[in-house]
Structure formats: C-alpha cells, structure tokens
Amino acid sequence: MNNVYDKIRVKGLELLEDRNLLSQPVRVRARALSTQEAIGNPESDDFPLQKGKEKLMQAEFFGAKGQAFTDQYGNFDGLVEDILNFDLKNNFRRAVFTATLNAVLCHLKQVEKTVHCRDQGPTDCAAELVRHLKTAHGDINIAQIGFQPRMVESLAANFSLRVIDLDLDNIGTEKFNVTIEGPEKTQDATQWADLLLVTGTTLVNGTITEFVGEKPVLFYGTTIAGAAYLMNWDRFCYSSE
C-alpha cells in the first residue's frame, strides 16, 4: 500500500515545491460536513452520507475546497507540508491528506470537481456515466467497487454488473436486481470484469492497491481528484463542483 501513497506524496510535494507553496505558512482546515451541506436534498435516502456511515471531510485552501469521504472524521489544522508528510496510518489521516491535496490542486487549477454534487446531481451523473461507458467501451462486464445507489441503478439496467461493498448492511441484499457482495468476493469480481469502476474512497480506506493493476480502472467521485491527476488515472465525476 505504501508504494502508491508514497508516489502520490512525492509527486504532490514536487509540484507544490516548484510553486514555492511548501515554504509558506499556509493554514489548511478540514471539517466534517453535515448531510445537508454535503449533498442537499436528493430524491432518495439510500446514500451512505444519509445513512450516517460516512461523512465528507472538507479542506479549504485560499478559498479553494477539496473533499474526501471517510468513516473517521473530525477537525484538523496544519501546514500543507506537514499534512503531505503525514504517517498515513489510519482513515482519518488519509482523509485529511486526500482532502488537502484536492483543495491545494484545485487552488492551482490543476483539478476541478472537488466538491460533491448535490440534489439532482447524482441522478444526472449516473445517466451520463452510462452514456460515457457505452460510447467508450460498448457492452462490457463491470465490477463496481463501492455501492453508489444511483450509479448501480443505472448501470444494472444497461450492463452486466457486480457490486462489492464494505457496508455490512448492504452485503447480501439485492439492490436494483444486483446482489451486493462483500470484500471477500473482490478478487473473483475483478477477474470476471472487463472494467473496474472504483470509488475514490478506496484511497482513504487503504484498499486502492487492490484495484490498480491488470484491469482497466475508472475511478469515480471527488475524493480521488488530486491523486488521479498526479497519477494519471482515469476519473469520472460529472455533476460535482
């Protein structure tokens, strides 16, 4: 796991050092957002944020905002250089690191769409995702990592789909005619799939290295914005800000 994070860290530090940001006393703040702040009022109530299992950490840097999903959340103040040199030993630290990276790269206009979509956004995003995948890949088998309800709903109606999730409340249940599988099925699902559609939250929960390898990967969401830019990973995020 450390190799991926070390590469992201080194690339981030090099980029910011070239712009003389590391030597400046910049204050970065991360905080956990309420559901209303994070996603507004979408039509359904089956998002992880609404269920209280995850929150979005938000870092602010010279007015630019960057977010990261996490199940370990709280406030943090620190310098950019210190945060990018964190010992990434738990989800909280990885969330602060990720949100900070997103905010700083947004400020530098290297990335966009670093703030989670709201209201009708997830539904619009799911529809656009189907169009994107059909155009780019045609009829394929997709393994989705992370249960995102509107995406699963749209994808299941258009592709052969398997979904892996960590939420015990979801595992074993049927959602939109797809049985949600647990992490023990990850290897089987990824071998079966032509494409892996992977939540950026894997960067925060430490599982991302399971999906960066032999199979084509499309990451989705705001969390992975900065890392995807630095690592040249494909990312889909249609409705966010």
Solvent accessible surface area in square Angstrom, and as a share of the most:
residue,aa,sasa,rsa
1,M,100,0.45
2,N,105,0.54
3,N,94,0.48
4,V,18,0.10
5,Y,5,0.02
6,D,63,0.33
7,K,94,0.40
8,I,0,0.00
9,R,40,0.15
10,V,76,0.44
11,K,82,0.35
12,G,1,0.01
13,L,33,0.16
14,E,100,0.45
15,L,28,0.14
16,L,1,0.00
17,E,110,0.49
18,D,114,0.59
19,R,97,0.35
20,N,100,0.51
21,L,18,0.09
22,L,24,0.12
23,S,98,0.63
24,Q,88,0.39
25,P,122,0.77
26,V,11,0.07
27,R,170,0.62
28,V,2,0.01
29,R,98,0.36
30,A,1,0.01
31,R,83,0.30
32,A,32,0.25
33,L,7,0.04
34,S,52,0.33
35,T,45,0.26
36,Q,96,0.43
37,E,80,0.36
38,A,2,0.02
39,I,2,0.01
40,G,5,0.05
41,N,110,0.56
42,P,17,0.11
43,E,150,0.67
44,S,39,0.25
45,D,115,0.59
46,D,37,0.19
47,F,9,0.04
48,P,33,0.21
49,L,8,0.04
50,Q,59,0.26
51,K,80,0.34
52,G,49,0.47
53,K,79,0.33
54,E,39,0.18
55,K,56,0.24
56,L,0,0.00
57,M,0,0.00
58,Q,11,0.05
59,A,0,0.00
60,E,71,0.32
61,F,0,0.00
62,F,131,0.55
63,G,69,0.66
64,A,15,0.12
65,K,86,0.37
66,G,0,0.00
67,Q,3,0.01
68,A,0,0.00
69,F,32,0.13
70,T,1,0.01
71,D,79,0.41
72,Q,81,0.36
73,Y,89,0.34
74,G,24,0.23
75,N,95,0.49
76,F,58,0.24
77,D,66,0.34
78,G,20,0.19
79,L,79,0.39
80,V,3,0.02
81,E,72,0.32
82,D,79,0.41
83,I,1,0.01
84,L,1,0.01
85,N,80,0.41
86,F,21,0.09
87,D,91,0.47
88,L,17,0.09
89,K,131,0.55
90,N,50,0.26
91,N,23,0.12
92,F,50,0.21
93,R,68,0.25
94,R,20,0.07
95,A,0,0.00
96,V,1,0.00
97,F,1,0.00
98,T,2,0.01
99,A,0,0.00
100,T,0,0.00
101,L,2,0.01
102,N,0,0.00
103,A,0,0.00
104,V,1,0.00
105,L,1,0.00
106,C,36,0.22
107,H,65,0.29
108,L,35,0.17
109,K,177,0.75
110,Q,55,0.24
111,V,17,0.10
112,E,121,0.54
113,K,60,0.25
114,T,2,0.01
115,V,28,0.16
116,H,21,0.09
117,C,15,0.09
118,R,85,0.31
119,D,67,0.35
120,Q,79,0.35
121,G,10,0.09
122,P,3,0.02
123,T,52,0.30
124,D,63,0.33
125,C,10,0.06
126,A,1,0.01
127,A,40,0.31
128,E,42,0.19
129,L,0,0.00
130,V,15,0.09
131,R,136,0.50
132,H,72,0.32
133,L,0,0.00
134,K,94,0.40
135,T,123,0.71
136,A,59,0.46
137,H,83,0.37
138,G,30,0.29
139,D,135,0.70
140,I,21,0.11
141,N,44,0.22
142,I,0,0.00
143,A,0,0.00
144,Q,0,0.00
145,I,11,0.06
146,G,12,0.12
147,F,14,0.06
148,Q,28,0.13
149,P,0,0.00
150,R,22,0.08
151,M,6,0.03
152,V,0,0.00
153,E,76,0.34
154,S,28,0.18
155,L,0,0.00
156,A,29,0.22
157,A,86,0.67
158,N,59,0.30
159,F,16,0.07
160,S,56,0.36
161,L,20,0.10
162,R,45,0.17
163,V,0,0.00
164,I,5,0.03
165,D,18,0.09
166,L,99,0.49
167,D,27,0.14
168,L,150,0.75
169,D,89,0.46
170,N,6,0.03
171,I,48,0.24
172,G,56,0.54
173,T,50,0.29
174,E,118,0.53
175,K,57,0.24
176,F,70,0.29
177,N,139,0.72
178,V,15,0.09
179,T,72,0.42
180,I,1,0.01
181,E,34,0.15
182,G,1,0.01
183,P,64,0.40
184,E,133,0.60
185,K,92,0.39
186,T,13,0.07
187,Q,128,0.57
188,D,77,0.40
189,A,0,0.00
190,T,17,0.10
191,Q,119,0.53
192,W,89,0.31
193,A,2,0.02
194,D,71,0.37
195,L,5,0.02
196,L,5,0.03
197,L,0,0.00
198,V,0,0.00
199,T,22,0.13
200,G,1,0.01
201,T,16,0.09
202,T,3,0.02
203,L,0,0.00
204,V,1,0.00
205,N,38,0.19
206,G,15,0.14
207,T,32,0.19
208,I,0,0.00
209,T,52,0.30
210,E,103,0.46
211,F,8,0.04
212,V,58,0.33
213,G,62,0.60
214,E,178,0.80
215,K,63,0.27
216,P,74,0.46
217,V,25,0.15
218,L,12,0.06
219,F,2,0.01
220,Y,13,0.05
221,G,22,0.21
222,T,3,0.02
223,T,2,0.01
224,I,0,0.00
225,A,2,0.01
226,G,0,0.00
227,A,1,0.01
228,A,5,0.04
229,Y,92,0.35
230,L,22,0.11
231,M,36,0.16
232,N,140,0.72
233,W,41,0.14
234,D,95,0.49
235,R,63,0.23
236,F,19,0.08
237,C,22,0.13
238,Y,101,0.39
239,S,33,0.21
240,S,8,0.05
241,E,124,0.56
